[in-house]
């Protein structure tokens, strides 16, 4: 790898990331059912109808997984807590096994010199709350606050950082408008309300954690760079609309106390009455902001109803997900986010990585394309830092090959290969390259 730790500022954090449902094994430890279990059990939603019942069995193998994080030389580990593991019914009685698991996990990170970076929610809504409307029900903000307080009472004194909700666009738009994630709706009214309630839940969670004295609170937003298909005004409008509901909606709500006009064009009739009264809660002060970045999208206009656009295939090289490789988008987002939203507070690249058709050959997983991808995106981070953007860390998705949601187990993002039959972990060439760059010990 052409980078070394010394190429970045003193104190810059390198980390890797995972999420609970994707690796833990949801059938273990008293976890309750989630809307992802229901979604996966419905024919046609998930490749081979695969689910997260066993996943990588991180629930039992977490010690060797944390050993891998530490041995690579990472400073921090970004993990998420499962709402349904901690509170099987979503509210009320907590599951002692679930809280004990995250207690052990945080202690295990600290024992290995890793900074625990917690994300409270990474998409596994308890089924009992889905039955009550889930993210379309305003009460979800109060339910989520109860979950926040339950988890943070146990681990809030030892975590380095906390973000309430991973990738609100996926929770709102992808799951309620595109129907590609649980609960699998295609309903603009549900989408508008879910996206607003995600932000309200975020704000109430931040407020609750501040009251508890939990430190270093932020938000994590996924972003895709929008590129118009041509030079026409119509294509520019399509890209601007996409940018609005994908990238700017959540940042505008938190940092500006308003939603983009290009999104209100479609959402205005469907947002909850008096929604603007929630902006003081939504806009709770953050200590840092995280950006998850993978790709760009090329947008073309169409004559259909709002948002009146199509995603079209672009000309750049693509990952195994079919996503274009465009490191300049990360550079541009880091600059724009600091300039227009966050100012001097630290920015973190909280996810960046790629899927590849990784296979073990003679005990080795050679993944040069992933190494090149990471190098090019680290270059983008360095360019932003050199121009004064306060980027304070870079987290790679993912530590392990895992359950890739509707795509099942065939898309591998991990630095570590997982045999999903035997659960054997095999560090890939990218892992070893990072270990060398970061000055890691023996894996």
PLY file of the C-alpha trace (Angstrom):
ply
format ascii 1.0
element vertex 443
property float x
property float y
property float z
element edge 442
property int vertex1
property int vertex2
end_header
0.00 0.00 0.00
1.40 3.39 -0.96
0.19 5.06 2.24
1.50 4.98 5.78
0.13 6.29 9.04
2.70 9.11 8.90
1.02 10.49 5.77
-1.87 11.67 7.94
-2.06 14.20 10.80
-1.09 13.27 14.36
-4.05 11.71 16.13
-5.80 10.73 12.91
-7.86 7.61 13.62
-7.88 4.53 11.45
-10.64 2.06 12.03
-12.85 -0.60 10.57
-16.61 -1.04 10.83
-19.32 -3.68 11.09
-23.02 -3.83 11.99
-24.88 -6.04 14.41
-27.40 -7.88 12.22
-24.83 -8.41 9.48
-22.32 -10.28 11.65
-23.63 -11.27 15.08
-26.11 -14.07 14.42
-29.54 -12.86 15.37
-30.80 -16.27 16.45
-28.47 -16.17 19.46
-28.64 -14.54 22.86
-32.33 -13.86 23.27
-32.71 -11.33 20.47
-36.27 -10.61 19.39
-37.61 -10.78 15.82
-36.97 -7.84 13.49
-38.54 -6.50 10.35
-35.44 -7.80 8.55
-36.32 -11.36 9.55
-39.79 -10.81 8.07
-38.43 -9.17 4.93
-35.96 -12.02 4.34
-38.68 -14.64 4.87
-40.83 -13.10 2.11
-40.05 -14.75 -1.26
-38.23 -12.54 -3.74
-36.83 -10.00 -1.31
-33.40 -11.47 -0.53
-31.02 -13.59 -2.59
-31.74 -17.24 -1.75
-33.99 -15.95 1.08
-30.86 -15.72 3.26
-31.11 -14.07 6.67
-29.02 -13.02 9.64
-29.79 -15.96 11.93
-26.14 -17.06 12.07
-24.30 -14.55 9.88
-20.63 -14.62 10.98
-21.51 -15.80 14.51
-19.71 -12.80 15.92
-21.90 -13.28 19.00
-19.70 -16.23 19.95
-16.51 -15.41 18.01
-16.19 -11.74 18.96
-12.86 -12.19 20.75
-11.04 -13.49 17.69
-12.66 -10.76 15.60
-11.44 -8.04 17.96
-8.01 -9.68 17.91
-8.02 -9.21 14.13
-8.93 -5.51 14.49
-6.16 -4.92 17.00
-3.53 -6.94 15.14
-4.06 -4.89 11.98
-3.02 -1.76 13.86
-6.42 -0.06 13.80
-7.09 2.58 16.46
-10.85 2.24 16.60
-13.69 -0.18 15.91
-17.08 1.04 14.77
-19.82 -1.37 15.82
-23.59 -1.18 16.17
-26.03 -2.33 18.80
-29.12 -4.33 17.89
-32.34 -2.76 19.17
-34.11 -6.14 19.13
-31.24 -7.84 20.96
-31.33 -5.28 23.75
-35.13 -4.84 23.85
-36.85 -7.77 22.11
-40.24 -6.00 22.11
-38.74 -2.64 21.23
-39.81 -1.04 24.50
-40.13 -2.14 28.10
-38.15 -5.06 29.46
-34.49 -5.24 28.44
-32.78 -8.52 27.59
-29.92 -9.04 30.07
-28.04 -11.29 27.63
-28.06 -8.56 25.03
-26.78 -5.87 27.36
-24.17 -8.25 28.73
-22.94 -8.97 25.19
-22.32 -5.30 24.40
-20.76 -4.84 27.84
-18.25 -7.62 27.07
-17.68 -6.26 23.57
-16.82 -2.74 24.76
-14.56 -4.08 27.50
-12.88 -6.30 24.92
-12.13 -3.31 22.72
-10.67 -1.33 25.60
-8.53 -4.27 26.67
-7.05 -4.33 23.16
-6.43 -0.59 23.05
-9.28 0.07 20.61
-11.60 3.06 20.79
-15.24 1.82 20.84
-17.29 3.80 18.30
-20.94 2.91 18.81
-23.83 3.26 16.39
-27.13 2.63 18.09
-29.22 1.60 15.09
-28.17 -0.14 11.88
-31.56 -1.11 10.43
-32.89 -3.99 12.55
-36.18 -2.59 13.85
-37.97 -4.86 16.36
-41.00 -6.52 14.77
-43.26 -5.36 17.59
-42.54 -1.76 16.58
-42.85 -2.49 12.87
-46.36 -3.75 13.69
-47.11 -0.29 15.10
-45.99 1.53 11.97
-42.25 1.59 12.61
-40.56 4.68 11.25
-43.84 6.04 9.86
-45.18 6.43 13.42
-44.07 9.58 15.24
-43.90 7.58 18.47
-40.80 5.86 17.08
-38.75 8.83 18.30
-39.80 8.13 21.88
-39.29 4.39 21.50
-35.81 5.02 20.15
-35.01 7.37 23.03
-35.94 4.62 25.51
-33.62 2.23 23.65
-30.87 4.86 23.62
-31.08 5.33 27.38
-31.15 1.58 28.03
-27.98 0.93 26.01
-26.10 4.00 27.17
-26.81 3.31 30.84
-24.73 0.16 30.31
-21.92 1.23 27.96
-22.12 5.03 27.68
-19.34 5.58 30.19
-16.78 3.71 28.10
-17.46 4.42 24.43
-15.30 6.85 22.48
-18.16 8.11 20.32
-21.84 7.49 19.60
-24.04 8.06 16.56
-27.77 7.33 16.85
-28.68 6.07 13.37
-26.58 4.70 10.52
-27.40 6.03 7.05
-30.81 7.67 7.48
-31.33 7.65 3.69
-31.39 3.85 3.75
-33.77 3.79 6.72
-36.10 6.24 5.02
-35.88 6.32 1.22
-34.41 2.95 0.31
-36.77 1.11 2.64
-40.01 3.06 2.14
-39.77 4.51 -1.39
-37.64 2.01 -3.33
-38.79 -1.00 -1.29
-35.33 -2.60 -1.45
-34.84 -2.90 2.32
-37.18 -3.77 5.17
-40.05 -2.99 5.50
-40.09 -3.04 1.70
-42.62 -0.27 1.06
-43.05 1.84 -2.08
-45.08 4.72 -0.69
-44.15 8.40 -0.90
-46.23 9.36 2.15
-44.57 6.67 4.25
-41.19 7.82 2.95
-41.67 11.48 3.82
-42.81 10.60 7.32
-40.10 7.99 7.88
-37.36 10.39 6.79
-38.66 13.09 9.12
-39.12 10.70 12.03
-35.60 9.31 11.57
-34.29 12.83 12.12
-36.61 13.43 15.06
-35.42 10.18 16.64
-31.82 11.22 16.01
-32.37 14.55 17.74
-34.19 13.08 20.73
-31.46 10.45 21.10
-28.73 13.10 21.10
-30.72 15.13 23.62
-31.11 12.11 25.91
-27.42 11.20 25.73
-26.38 14.79 26.49
-28.59 14.68 29.59
-26.86 11.45 30.64
-23.41 12.97 30.21
-22.40 10.75 27.29
-19.58 12.37 25.33
-18.59 12.81 21.68
-21.94 12.52 19.89
-22.34 12.69 16.13
-24.34 11.62 13.10
-23.49 9.27 10.23
-24.78 10.03 6.73
-24.33 8.08 3.51
-23.67 10.16 0.43
-23.52 9.53 -3.31
-22.09 12.14 -5.64
-24.78 13.16 -8.20
-23.64 13.64 -11.79
-26.02 14.87 -14.54
-26.07 12.62 -17.60
-25.45 15.60 -19.93
-25.24 19.39 -19.98
-28.97 20.02 -20.23
-30.90 22.01 -17.65
-33.24 19.06 -17.19
-30.36 16.73 -16.30
-28.97 19.31 -13.90
-32.37 19.50 -12.18
-32.49 15.72 -11.91
-29.06 15.63 -10.28
-30.01 18.45 -7.92
-33.19 16.66 -6.89
-31.27 13.43 -6.26
-28.70 15.37 -4.26
-31.57 16.84 -2.27
-33.27 13.67 -1.12
-30.10 11.61 -0.85
-27.48 13.95 0.57
-28.86 17.34 1.62
-32.20 16.42 3.25
-30.64 15.09 6.45
-27.81 17.60 6.73
-30.17 20.51 5.99
-32.57 19.29 8.65
-29.89 18.98 11.33
-27.61 21.91 10.51
-29.98 24.39 8.82
-33.39 23.65 10.34
-35.13 23.26 6.99
-35.60 20.79 4.15
-34.42 21.42 0.57
-36.98 23.02 -1.75
-36.26 20.37 -4.37
-37.44 17.70 -1.89
-40.41 19.64 -0.55
-41.64 19.74 -4.15
-42.47 16.05 -3.73
-42.75 15.70 0.06
-44.78 18.76 1.10
-48.24 17.10 0.92
-47.00 14.06 2.84
-44.92 15.41 5.73
-46.54 15.42 9.19
-48.53 18.51 10.10
-46.34 20.97 11.99
-43.15 19.12 11.08
-41.11 22.35 11.14
-41.74 22.62 14.89
-39.40 19.62 15.32
-36.32 21.33 13.90
-35.03 22.62 17.27
-34.96 18.99 18.48
-33.56 17.65 15.20
-30.82 20.27 15.25
-29.19 19.23 18.53
-25.53 20.22 18.53
-23.16 17.54 17.24
-19.52 17.04 18.17
-18.59 15.38 14.87
-20.07 14.28 11.55
-19.53 10.99 9.73
-19.69 10.39 5.98
-20.20 6.95 4.47
-19.09 7.07 0.85
-18.84 4.42 -1.86
-19.83 5.70 -5.29
-21.50 8.28 -7.51
-24.72 8.14 -9.53
-25.41 9.46 -13.04
-28.89 10.98 -13.30
-31.18 11.56 -16.26
-34.57 13.34 -16.29
-37.82 11.57 -17.11
-41.44 12.63 -17.60
-42.80 10.68 -14.64
-44.01 12.00 -11.29
-41.58 13.53 -8.80
-38.64 12.95 -8.44
-38.78 12.61 -12.26
-35.39 11.01 -12.75
-33.64 7.79 -13.66
-30.29 6.43 -12.54
-28.28 5.49 -15.65
-25.13 3.46 -16.01
-21.94 5.47 -15.92
-18.69 4.85 -17.82
-16.27 4.41 -14.89
-14.82 1.10 -13.60
-17.18 -0.64 -11.20
-17.03 -2.77 -8.09
-18.72 -6.17 -7.71
-21.81 -4.22 -6.60
-21.90 -2.50 -9.98
-20.99 0.80 -8.29
-18.73 3.24 -10.12
-15.37 3.93 -8.51
-15.14 7.70 -8.08
-12.80 8.85 -5.28
-13.24 12.52 -6.26
-16.76 12.31 -4.86
-15.38 11.69 -1.36
-13.03 14.66 -1.69
-15.88 16.90 -2.85
-18.22 15.77 -0.07
-15.62 16.37 2.64
-15.05 19.88 1.34
-18.74 20.67 0.85
-19.85 19.27 4.20
-17.31 21.36 6.10
-17.99 24.46 4.03
-21.79 24.38 4.06
-22.71 22.51 7.24
-20.21 21.51 9.88
-17.50 24.19 9.97
-14.71 23.31 12.35
-16.11 20.16 13.98
-14.29 16.93 13.08
-15.36 14.95 10.04
-14.86 11.20 9.85
-15.10 8.90 6.87
-17.16 6.38 8.81
-17.47 3.87 5.94
-15.57 3.35 2.71
-14.80 0.11 0.92
-15.73 -2.17 -1.95
-17.20 -5.55 -2.75
-15.17 -8.00 -4.82
-15.63 -11.67 -5.83
-13.01 -12.76 -3.32
-12.03 -16.43 -3.23
-9.41 -18.39 -1.30
-6.70 -19.92 -3.49
-3.95 -21.91 -1.79
-4.92 -20.36 1.52
-4.61 -16.80 0.19
-7.20 -14.19 -0.78
-5.63 -11.80 -3.26
-7.69 -8.61 -3.64
-5.59 -6.01 -5.47
-8.66 -4.08 -6.63
-9.65 -3.43 -3.02
-6.15 -2.24 -2.18
-6.25 0.16 -5.13
-9.73 1.38 -4.14
-8.63 2.12 -0.58
-5.45 3.82 -1.74
-7.34 6.10 -4.11
-9.89 7.07 -1.48
-7.16 7.70 1.08
-5.65 10.03 -1.52
-8.98 11.89 -1.60
-8.92 12.23 2.19
-5.34 13.53 2.12
-6.27 16.13 -0.51
-9.12 17.38 1.67
-6.88 17.51 4.75
-4.22 19.42 2.81
-6.87 22.04 1.98
-7.76 22.51 5.62
-10.80 20.26 5.95
-10.86 18.90 9.53
-10.95 15.19 8.67
-10.05 13.24 11.81
-10.42 9.60 10.83
-11.06 6.95 8.19
-13.00 3.71 8.75
-13.03 0.84 6.28
-16.14 -1.18 5.54
-15.93 -3.90 6.50
-13.86 -5.97 8.88
-15.61 -9.19 7.79
-17.43 -10.54 4.80
-20.99 -10.53 6.06
-24.73 -10.54 5.40
-25.16 -7.92 2.70
-28.87 -7.36 3.31
-31.04 -8.04 0.23
-27.96 -9.39 -1.57
-27.43 -12.18 0.95
-23.94 -13.56 1.43
-22.50 -13.27 -2.07
-21.20 -9.69 -1.98
-17.96 -9.60 0.00
-16.79 -6.27 1.45
-14.50 -7.65 4.15
-10.82 -7.20 4.83
-11.19 -10.69 6.27
-12.69 -13.54 4.24
-15.38 -15.58 6.00
-16.27 -19.11 4.97
-19.99 -19.06 5.73
-20.08 -22.84 6.13
-17.16 -23.28 8.53
-16.98 -19.65 9.80
-13.19 -19.73 9.34
-11.69 -16.23 9.05
-8.87 -15.65 6.53
-7.29 -12.18 6.35
-7.07 -10.98 2.75
-4.13 -9.28 1.05
-5.81 -5.91 1.75
-5.79 -6.69 5.47
-2.07 -7.46 5.37
-1.35 -4.33 3.33
-3.20 -2.17 5.84
-1.45 -3.92 8.71
1.89 -2.97 7.21
0.77 0.60 6.55
-0.58 1.05 10.08
2.23 -0.72 11.89
0.10 -3.59 13.21
1.39 -6.54 15.21
0.96 -10.26 14.58
-2.39 -11.41 13.25
0 1
1 2
2 3
3 4
4 5
5 6
6 7
7 8
8 9
9 10
10 11
11 12
12 13
13 14
14 15
15 16
16 17
17 18
18 19
19 20
20 21
21 22
22 23
23 24
24 25
25 26
26 27
27 28
28 29
29 30
30 31
31 32
32 33
33 34
34 35
35 36
36 37
37 38
38 39
39 40
40 41
41 42
42 43
43 44
44 45
45 46
46 47
47 48
48 49
49 50
50 51
51 52
52 53
53 54
54 55
55 56
56 57
57 58
58 59
59 60
60 61
61 62
62 63
63 64
64 65
65 66
66 67
67 68
68 69
69 70
70 71
71 72
72 73
73 74
74 75
75 76
76 77
77 78
78 79
79 80
80 81
81 82
82 83
83 84
84 85
85 86
86 87
87 88
88 89
89 90
90 91
91 92
92 93
93 94
94 95
95 96
96 97
97 98
98 99
99 100
100 101
101 102
102 103
103 104
104 105
105 106
106 107
107 108
108 109
109 110
110 111
111 112
112 113
113 114
114 115
115 116
116 117
117 118
118 119
119 120
120 121
121 122
122 123
123 124
124 125
125 126
126 127
127 128
128 129
129 130
130 131
131 132
132 133
133 134
134 135
135 136
136 137
137 138
138 139
139 140
140 141
141 142
142 143
143 144
144 145
145 146
146 147
147 148
148 149
149 150
150 151
151 152
152 153
153 154
154 155
155 156
156 157
157 158
158 159
159 160
160 161
161 162
162 163
163 164
164 165
165 166
166 167
167 168
168 169
169 170
170 171
171 172
172 173
173 174
174 175
175 176
176 177
177 178
178 179
179 180
180 181
181 182
182 183
183 184
184 185
185 186
186 187
187 188
188 189
189 190
190 191
191 192
192 193
193 194
194 195
195 196
196 197
197 198
198 199
199 200
200 201
201 202
202 203
203 204
204 205
205 206
206 207
207 208
208 209
209 210
210 211
211 212
212 213
213 214
214 215
215 216
216 217
217 218
218 219
219 220
220 221
221 222
222 223
223 224
224 225
225 226
226 227
227 228
228 229
229 230
230 231
231 232
232 233
233 234
234 235
235 236
236 237
237 238
238 239
239 240
240 241
241 242
242 243
243 244
244 245
245 246
246 247
247 248
248 249
249 250
250 251
251 252
252 253
253 254
254 255
255 256
256 257
257 258
258 259
259 260
260 261
261 262
262 263
263 264
264 265
265 266
266 267
267 268
268 269
269 270
270 271
271 272
272 273
273 274
274 275
275 276
276 277
277 278
278 279
279 280
280 281
281 282
282 283
283 284
284 285
285 286
286 287
287 288
288 289
289 290
290 291
291 292
292 293
293 294
294 295
295 296
296 297
297 298
298 299
299 300
300 301
301 302
302 303
303 304
304 305
305 306
306 307
307 308
308 309
309 310
310 311
311 312
312 313
313 314
314 315
315 316
316 317
317 318
318 319
319 320
320 321
321 322
322 323
323 324
324 325
325 326
326 327
327 328
328 329
329 330
330 331
331 332
332 333
333 334
334 335
335 336
336 337
337 338
338 339
339 340
340 341
341 342
342 343
343 344
344 345
345 346
346 347
347 348
348 349
349 350
350 351
351 352
352 353
353 354
354 355
355 356
356 357
357 358
358 359
359 360
360 361
361 362
362 363
363 364
364 365
365 366
366 367
367 368
368 369
369 370
370 371
371 372
372 373
373 374
374 375
375 376
376 377
377 378
378 379
379 380
380 381
381 382
382 383
383 384
384 385
385 386
386 387
387 388
388 389
389 390
390 391
391 392
392 393
393 394
394 395
395 396
396 397
397 398
398 399
399 400
400 401
401 402
402 403
403 404
404 405
405 406
406 407
407 408
408 409
409 410
410 411
411 412
412 413
413 414
414 415
415 416
416 417
417 418
418 419
419 420
420 421
421 422
422 423
423 424
424 425
425 426
426 427
427 428
428 429
429 430
430 431
431 432
432 433
433 434
434 435
435 436
436 437
437 438
438 439
439 440
440 441
441 442
